[in-house]
Amino acid sequence: MSAPDTAAAIPVPSGAREAAMPFILITVLIDMVSIGLIVPVLPALVGTFTANPAEQAFWYGAVAFAFGIANFFGAPILGGLSDRYGRRPVLLIGFCGLALNFFATALATALWMLIAVRLVGGAMQANAAVANAYVADITAPEKRAKRFGQLGAMFGLGFILGPVVGGILGGIDLHLPFFAAGTLALLNLLYGWFVLPESLPAERRRPMSWAAANPINSLRALTRLKGVGLLVAVIACTGLAQFTMYTSWVLYTGLRFGWGPAENGWSLFAVGIMSALVQGLLLGRLLKRFSPQRLALAGLVSSTIAFALWGMATQGWMMYAVIFANLLGFTVTASIQSIISGAAAATEQGKTMGSVSALNSLMAVIAPVLGAPLIGVVSHLPANDWRVGAPFYFCALLQGMALLLAWTHFRGVRRARLAAAGRTAA
């Protein structure tokens, strides 16, 4: 495998405007607003086809599983295609997939239709991975943690706007947020077609390897990147924790506090506010004082505690208190992504970010299988029973495992560097 390209200057593709952060930030913002719109209402929509909370939890898990398994196989292929044909055309495919997904979901009249739609949408959508590769294309390695933080801020801002609007629209009609999300996806398609420039010049593209696009092979290649190692397991644990939380949040708050779409929309608004503030404003300042490695460890400590406290919350305001206290938890993803991106060659950013996306998609497959049944098992308990927080205790355990793995990995890398420096001095 070729060594990572540390060049700071990125050539401009001929016949196009220069790729720059504002273009991709706008793209990601629109994308995440459209996704955020449906978060508070999808479980409720599934509930219209089911008879009780336990059945709702099961089928919501099945719907989430369908998207995740399709994305697990699709993301490495789309990531590889973006290395071959450029980021822009693959992003356009993703916007088409989202629009199809949202409109068809709004029109679905049976559970099997929801599952079929999520399968197609998951297979066509790898926007997060391609956006990360886009940022890597136009950014020097030493600045990527801050840039990934800016990208994460757009994800957070999308979750500021999307869930609140989705909750309001869902209060009018459960299908309305899906029509609104589909319209935004089409607007993003038009923006991508007419405005978004390509970030990957022709001379830095590489042939598509279908063997490498196999998700299992892509994950193996990810583990072989120098300096990555155990970080793959860290991504797996943190990803599984996050997706278990996503699967469980609306169902859990409904059981625990009696929240509906509007209340869940506002709680996710708070998550988005904190994500945008930390990653958009605070992260750059933190990186001037701390390395990505230290920030990742501190963030894992913070998020481990946060998950445990969410599980023990007995009143709705406590969920907000933990969200606002978990500042460092929002630095983990950008810190880990910058380390992995810096380990990959410039010609393989799409494949590498696609592999990371595939790993997260695999966790998205597993999470509903674990999280939804955990909610189903405790759904008969009184709302104030501590056991109702079981999904969040599971998330806290996963984050604790990630913390141990990350600490072990960083300590091993540091020892290897010291040993290499000692051999050089000798």
N, C-alpha and C positions, 0 to 999 in steps of 0.2 A: 504494500500500500504506500502511496506517495506521502511525503511529509506534509504537514499542514502548511498552507500558504499564509504567510504573515504579512503580505503586502497590504499597505494601507490604502493605496490608490486603486480604484476600480474603474476600468475603462467603460466609457459610455457606449451602449449599443448604437450602431449606425442607424440613422433614419428615425430616431426616437428621442424624446426629451430625456434628460438625465434622471435616472432613478434616484429618489430621495425619500427620507423617512416620512415626510408629511403625506405622500401618496399612499404608502402602505398603511399608515396609521388611520387614515380616513377609511380605507377599505375594511380594516379589521373592526373599526368602530361600528360601521353599518352592519357588518356581519354579526357582531356580538349583540347589537340591539335586536336584530331579528331573532336570534336564538334566545335571548333573554326574555322576549315577549311571551314565549310559550312555557317557560319554566314553571310559573305558578299554576298553570291551568292544565297541563298535560295529565297529571295524576287525576284531576277532577274529570277530565274527558274520558279517561279509562274507566273511572268509577261509574259513568253513565251506562256502561255495558256490563257491570257486575252487580252482585246482590248484597255484598257485605264488605267491611274493611279488609278482612283477610284475603278474600278473593280479589279485591282491588289491588292489594299489595302484590299478590302473585302475578297478575296480568300486567301491572305496571312494570314489574321486573322483567317480564317476557318482552315487552315493547322496548325497554332499554337494552336488553340483551341483543335483540335483533339489530339495532343500530351499531352496537359495539362490535359484534362479530363480523358484520359486513365491513366496518371501518378497519378492523384488524387486518383483513386481507387486502382491502383497497388502498390504505394509506401508503404502504411501501411502494406499491405500483405507481401511485400518483406522484410520490416523492421522486422515484426514479425517472418518471416521465418528465418531471420538472427539471431534472438535471440534463435531460436530452433535448427537450424542446423549449425550455424556459419556464419561468414561474407564472407569467401572465396567462397563457392558455390553460394551465391546470387550475388556476384560480377561477377562471371563467367556467370551467367544468363544475367546480365546486358550487358556484353561485346558482348554476342551473339545477344541480342536485338539491340544494336547499329549497329553491322555489318550488320544485316538484314535490318535495317532501311536505312542505307546509300546506300547499293548496290541497294536495291529496288527503292529508290528515284532516283538514277541515271538512272535507266531503265524505269521509269514511263513515260507513253505517254499520260496521261490524269490527270486532277485535282482529280478525284475520287480516282485514284491510289495513289496520294500523300497523300490524307487524310487517306486512308486505311492503308498505310504504317506507318504513324505517330501514328495512333491508336495502332497498334501492338507494335511499338517501345516504346511508352510511357508506355504501360502496363508492359513491361519487364525491364524497366530501373529505378533503384533507387540507382545508384552508389554514388551520393553525400551523401545521407542519410547513406548508409552503410559505406562509408569511414569515416564519422563523428563518427559513432558508433565504428568503428575500432580504431580510435584515442582515444576515451573515454575508450576503453578496456585497453589500454596500458599506460594510463596517469593518474597521480594523479589529483584530482579535481582542486587543486590550480595552476596547470601548464597547464590546458586545454586551457585557453584563448590564451596563446602563441602558443601552438600546433595547435589550430584551425587557428591561424594566418598563421602558416607555410603551413597548408593545403590550406588556401586561397591564399597564394603566388603561389602555384602550379596552382591553377585556373587562377591566373593572368598571370603566365608564359605561360600557355597553350593558353591564349588569346594574348600573345605577338607573339608566333610562328604561331598559327593556322590561324587567320584572314589574316595575311600578305601573307602567302603561299596560302591560299584559294583565296585571291584576285588576286594573280599572276596567279594561275592555272585557275581561272574563266575567266581571260582575254584571255586565250587560248581556253578554252571550258567550258561552264557552268557545264557540267556533270563531268568534271575531278576532282574537289575537293571532290565530293561524293565517287568516286572510291578510292581516296587517303585516305579519312576518314574511309571507310570500311576496307581498308587494315590495317590501324593503329589499328582499333578495334580488328581485328583478331590477330595482334601482341600482343595486351594487353591480349587477351584470352590465348595465349600461355604463356605469362609471368605469368599470374595468375595461370595457370595450373601447370607450372613447377617450379616457383620461389616463388610466394607470399605465406607466411605462414599464418596459421589461428591465429586470435587474441583472440578468445573466447574459453576458455577451457571448457571441457564437464561439469564440476561441476558447472559452472556458466550459463548454458543454461536453458531455461524455456520452458514449453509446449506452443504450438501455440494456441492462442485463436482467433477463427475466428470472434467472436463477437467484440473483441477488435480491430481486423484488419479492421472492418467497418470504413471508413474514418470519419464519423460523430462521432462515439463513440471514435475514437482515438483522435479527436480534443477536445472532452469533457474531456477525461482523461488528456490531456495536460494542460487544464485550471485549473484542480484540483491539479496539482503539487504545493507544497508549495513554495512560492517565485516567481511563474511564473505569474499568474493572468493576468493583463493587457498587459504583454509582448506578449501574443498571438495576441492581436490586433496590437501591434507594428510590429510584424513580418508580419502580414497581410498587413498593410499599406506600409511598406518598400518593401515587396515583390511585391505588386501590382505596386508600382512606378518603381521598377527595371524592371519588365516584360513589363510594358507599354513602358519604354525606349527601351528595346530590340526590341519590336515589331515596334517601331516608328523610330528608329535611321536611318536605311538605307533608308527608305521611306522619312523621313524628310530631310536628307542631300541631297538626290537626288532632292527633290523639291526646297530646299533652295539654294544649292550651285552647283547643277548639278553633284554631285559626283557619280562615278560608283564603281564597285567592288574593284578596286585597291585603290582608295581614302578611301573608307570605311574600307578596310583592314588595312591601315596605321593608321586611327583614332582609331580603336579597338586595334591596336598594342600599341598605347599610353596609352589606358586604362589599358591594361595588364601590361605594364611597371610600372605604378604607383601602381597597385594592388600588384605586386610582391615586389616592393621596400618597400612599407608601411607595408604590412603584413609579409613579410619575414625578414625585417631588422629593421624597425622603431617600429613596434608594441611591441616587447619585451622590448625595452627601455622605451616606453611610459608606459607600465604596471608596471614598477618599480616606477613610479612617480604618476600614476593615477590608480584608480580602473576601472574595466570593465564598471561599471555604468556611471562614469564620461566620459569615452571615448565614450560610446554609445551616450550620450547626445551631446557632442561636435561634433561627427560625423554626427548626425542628423541635427544640425544647419548648418554645412558645406554643406551637400548634399542638403538641402532645397534651399540654396542660389545658388548652382551649377545648379540645374534643372531650376530655374528661368532664370539664365544667359544663359543657352543653348537655351532656348526658345526665348530669345531676340537677339541672335547672328545674325549678318548680313553678316559676312564673315567667311570663313572656319577656319582661324587661331584662331578665338575667341573660337571655340570648343576645340582646343588644350590648349589654355590658361586656360580655366576653368577646364579641365581634370587635368592639373598639379597643379592648385591651390587647388583642392579638396582633399588634403592629408588626412584629418581626416575622410572624408566620407568612406574611405576604411577600417576603423576600426570597423564599426558598426556591421557587420555580425558576426565576430569572438567574439566580446564582448557579444552580446546577446546569441549566441550559448553556450558560456562557462557558462553563468548564468543558462540557461535551463538544460544543461548537468549536472551541479552540483546539480540540484534539483531532478534528476532522480536516481533511484536505479541502481546499477551496472548490475543487471540482466535484466534491461529494457532499456538499451541505444539504442538498435536497434529499439524498438517500439517507443521510444521517438523521436529519430532522424527521423524515418519514419513518425511520426505525423507532425513534422516540415516540412518535405519534402512534405507531402500531403497538408499542408496548403499553401506552396509555389506553389504547382501544381495547387491548386484551384485558386490562384492569377494568375497563368499562363493561366488558362482557361478564367478568367474574363478579363485580360489585352487586348487580341486581340479584344474582343467584344467592348471595350472602345477605345483603342488606334488606331486601324486601322480605325474605322469610323471617329475619330477625324481628322486623316490625310486626309481621303476621303472628309470630309466637307470643308477643307481649301485648297484642291488640286487645285482649280480653281483660287486662289488668286495670285497676283504677288509675286515673290520670296522674295522681301524685305518687304512684309506686316507683321507687328508684330503678326498678328493672326495665321500665319503659325506655330508659336511655341506653339499652343494650347496643344498638348500632353505633352509638358514639363512643362507648367504651371500647368496642372493637376497633374503631378508628384510632383511638388513643394508643392502643396496643401496637397497631401498625406503625404509627408515627414514632413510637419509642424504638421499635425495631429498626426503622430507617435511621434514627439518630445514632444508634449503636453501630450500624453498618457504615454510615458516613464518617463517624469518628475513627473507626478502624481503617477505612480507606485513606483518609487524609494523613493519618499517622504513618501508614506504610509508605505513602508517596514521599512524605517529608524525610523519613529514614533513608529511603532509596536515594534521594537527592543529596543528603549529607554524606552517604557512603560514596557516591560518585564524585562529589567535591573532594573528599578525602583521598580517593585514588588519583585524581587529577593533580592535587597538591604534592602527592608523593612522587 
